[in-house]
Every structure is written in structure tokens, then in C-alpha cells.
Amino acid sequence: MPNWAVESVSVPGQVWDPKKTRVQVVVAGFNTPAATRTVSLLVNGKTLATQIVAVPANGRATAEFPSLDVPYGFTRCEVRIEFGGRISGGRHEPLRRRTYRSPARIIRV
């Protein structure tokens, strides 16, 4: 029986600069033919970005999201694999990240 999984997610636990934060996702297929899969990055339940990856038979593929633009504070992030336009049930990886930004510098004259 073919099985698809989000094998791993590489992302920092704290985000200081959302534009420089990368998210790497490894999608694995077990007992599967070669296929393309859509990987979605969700932030607070809304799709932020998608990547289409070609997964070899019984293999792995990496999707990379070059930025993680999230609001201040704690944010719920999630990675999902989509099958033919529908999001898979149970094939997702929930993440929680906290965003920090440098305080504004104030110069008094």
C-alpha cells in the first residue's frame, strides 16, 4: 500500500528576520511510484506558499521555502502534502514559532 509522509521539517525555533528564515521540507514516499506532490506552508491556517516537488519511486524530495513571513508573537505554522488539489488527511507537520524583531532605534537630538 503506498504511503506519503512529511519526513522532516527544518526551521529555526525563533524567527528574528522573517525574510531571511528558510523552511526546508523533506517529503518521502514509501512503496510509491514516481509522482509530483504539492507541498503547502500554512501560517495560522492560511496558505502562505506552495512548492511542487518531483518524488522518485520509493524516494524523497525536498521543498524549500525561502522566507517565513509571520506576524509578531507565537504563530502556528504547518506543512501539508496535497494530493490532486485536496489536502491530505493526517499527512501534515504542525510547527509553532515565535517571531522577534529588533526594536526601533530612537535618536534624540
Contacts in CASP RR format, 6 or more apart in sequence:
PFRMAT RR
TARGET T0000
AUTHOR 0000-0000-0000
METHOD contacts of the structure
MODEL  1
MPNWAVESVSVPGQVWDPKKTRVQVVVAGFNTPAATRTVSLLVNGKTLAT
QIVAVPANGRATAEFPSLDVPYGFTRCEVRIEFGGRISGGRHEPLRRRTY
RSPARIIRV
1 31 0 8 1.000
2 29 0 8 1.000
2 30 0 8 1.000
2 31 0 8 1.000
2 32 0 8 1.000
2 33 0 8 1.000
3 29 0 8 1.000
3 30 0 8 1.000
3 31 0 8 1.000
3 32 0 8 1.000
4 27 0 8 1.000
4 28 0 8 1.000
4 29 0 8 1.000
4 30 0 8 1.000
4 32 0 8 1.000
4 37 0 8 1.000
4 81 0 8 1.000
4 83 0 8 1.000
4 88 0 8 1.000
4 91 0 8 1.000
5 27 0 8 1.000
5 28 0 8 1.000
5 29 0 8 1.000
5 30 0 8 1.000
5 81 0 8 1.000
5 91 0 8 1.000
6 25 0 8 1.000
6 26 0 8 1.000
6 27 0 8 1.000
6 39 0 8 1.000
6 79 0 8 1.000
6 80 0 8 1.000
6 81 0 8 1.000
6 91 0 8 1.000
6 92 0 8 1.000
6 93 0 8 1.000
7 26 0 8 1.000
7 27 0 8 1.000
7 28 0 8 1.000
7 60 0 8 1.000
8 25 0 8 1.000
8 26 0 8 1.000
9 23 0 8 1.000
9 24 0 8 1.000
9 25 0 8 1.000
9 26 0 8 1.000
9 79 0 8 1.000
9 93 0 8 1.000
9 95 0 8 1.000
10 23 0 8 1.000
10 24 0 8 1.000
10 25 0 8 1.000
11 21 0 8 1.000
11 22 0 8 1.000
11 23 0 8 1.000
11 24 0 8 1.000
11 68 0 8 1.000
11 77 0 8 1.000
11 95 0 8 1.000
11 97 0 8 1.000
12 21 0 8 1.000
12 97 0 8 1.000
13 97 0 8 1.000
13 98 0 8 1.000
14 97 0 8 1.000
14 98 0 8 1.000
14 99 0 8 1.000
14 100 0 8 1.000
15 21 0 8 1.000
15 68 0 8 1.000
15 70 0 8 1.000
15 97 0 8 1.000
15 98 0 8 1.000
15 99 0 8 1.000
15 100 0 8 1.000
16 100 0 8 1.000
16 101 0 8 1.000
16 102 0 8 1.000
17 101 0 8 1.000
18 67 0 8 1.000
18 68 0 8 1.000
18 69 0 8 1.000
18 70 0 8 1.000
18 99 0 8 1.000
19 67 0 8 1.000
19 69 0 8 1.000
20 67 0 8 1.000
21 67 0 8 1.000
21 68 0 8 1.000
22 64 0 8 1.000
22 65 0 8 1.000
22 66 0 8 1.000
22 67 0 8 1.000
22 68 0 8 1.000
23 41 0 8 1.000
23 64 0 8 1.000
23 65 0 8 1.000
23 68 0 8 1.000
23 79 0 8 1.000
24 62 0 8 1.000
24 63 0 8 1.000
24 64 0 8 1.000
24 65 0 8 1.000
25 39 0 8 1.000
25 41 0 8 1.000
25 51 0 8 1.000
25 62 0 8 1.000
25 63 0 8 1.000
25 64 0 8 1.000
25 65 0 8 1.000
25 79 0 8 1.000
25 93 0 8 1.000
26 60 0 8 1.000
26 61 0 8 1.000
26 62 0 8 1.000
27 37 0 8 1.000
27 39 0 8 1.000
27 53 0 8 1.000
27 55 0 8 1.000
27 60 0 8 1.000
27 61 0 8 1.000
27 62 0 8 1.000
27 63 0 8 1.000
27 81 0 8 1.000
28 55 0 8 1.000
28 59 0 8 1.000
28 60 0 8 1.000
29 55 0 8 1.000
29 58 0 8 1.000
29 59 0 8 1.000
29 60 0 8 1.000
30 58 0 8 1.000
31 58 0 8 1.000
32 55 0 8 1.000
32 57 0 8 1.000
32 58 0 8 1.000
32 59 0 8 1.000
33 57 0 8 1.000
34 54 0 8 1.000
34 55 0 8 1.000
34 56 0 8 1.000
34 57 0 8 1.000
35 54 0 8 1.000
35 55 0 8 1.000
36 52 0 8 1.000
36 53 0 8 1.000
36 54 0 8 1.000
36 55 0 8 1.000
37 52 0 8 1.000
37 53 0 8 1.000
37 55 0 8 1.000
37 61 0 8 1.000
37 81 0 8 1.000
37 82 0 8 1.000
37 83 0 8 1.000
38 50 0 8 1.000
38 51 0 8 1.000
38 52 0 8 1.000
38 81 0 8 1.000
38 82 0 8 1.000
38 84 0 8 1.000
38 85 0 8 1.000
39 50 0 8 1.000
39 51 0 8 1.000
39 52 0 8 1.000
39 53 0 8 1.000
39 63 0 8 1.000
39 79 0 8 1.000
39 80 0 8 1.000
39 81 0 8 1.000
39 82 0 8 1.000
40 47 0 8 1.000
40 49 0 8 1.000
40 50 0 8 1.000
40 79 0 8 1.000
40 80 0 8 1.000
40 81 0 8 1.000
40 82 0 8 1.000
40 87 0 8 1.000
41 47 0 8 1.000
41 48 0 8 1.000
41 49 0 8 1.000
41 50 0 8 1.000
41 65 0 8 1.000
41 68 0 8 1.000
41 77 0 8 1.000
41 78 0 8 1.000
41 79 0 8 1.000
42 48 0 8 1.000
42 77 0 8 1.000
42 78 0 8 1.000
42 79 0 8 1.000
42 80 0 8 1.000
43 68 0 8 1.000
43 69 0 8 1.000
43 70 0 8 1.000
43 75 0 8 1.000
43 76 0 8 1.000
43 77 0 8 1.000
44 71 0 8 1.000
44 75 0 8 1.000
44 76 0 8 1.000
45 76 0 8 1.000
45 78 0 8 1.000
48 65 0 8 1.000
48 68 0 8 1.000
48 69 0 8 1.000
49 65 0 8 1.000
50 82 0 8 1.000
51 63 0 8 1.000
51 64 0 8 1.000
51 65 0 8 1.000
53 61 0 8 1.000
53 62 0 8 1.000
53 63 0 8 1.000
54 61 0 8 1.000
55 61 0 8 1.000
68 77 0 8 1.000
68 97 0 8 1.000
70 77 0 8 1.000
70 97 0 8 1.000
70 99 0 8 1.000
71 99 0 8 1.000
72 99 0 8 1.000
72 100 0 8 1.000
72 101 0 8 1.000
73 98 0 8 1.000
73 99 0 8 1.000
73 100 0 8 1.000
74 96 0 8 1.000
74 97 0 8 1.000
74 98 0 8 1.000
75 96 0 8 1.000
75 97 0 8 1.000
75 98 0 8 1.000
75 99 0 8 1.000
76 94 0 8 1.000
76 95 0 8 1.000
76 96 0 8 1.000
77 94 0 8 1.000
77 95 0 8 1.000
77 96 0 8 1.000
77 97 0 8 1.000
78 92 0 8 1.000
78 93 0 8 1.000
78 94 0 8 1.000
78 95 0 8 1.000
79 92 0 8 1.000
79 93 0 8 1.000
79 95 0 8 1.000
80 87 0 8 1.000
80 88 0 8 1.000
80 91 0 8 1.000
80 92 0 8 1.000
81 87 0 8 1.000
81 88 0 8 1.000
81 91 0 8 1.000
81 92 0 8 1.000
82 88 0 8 1.000
END
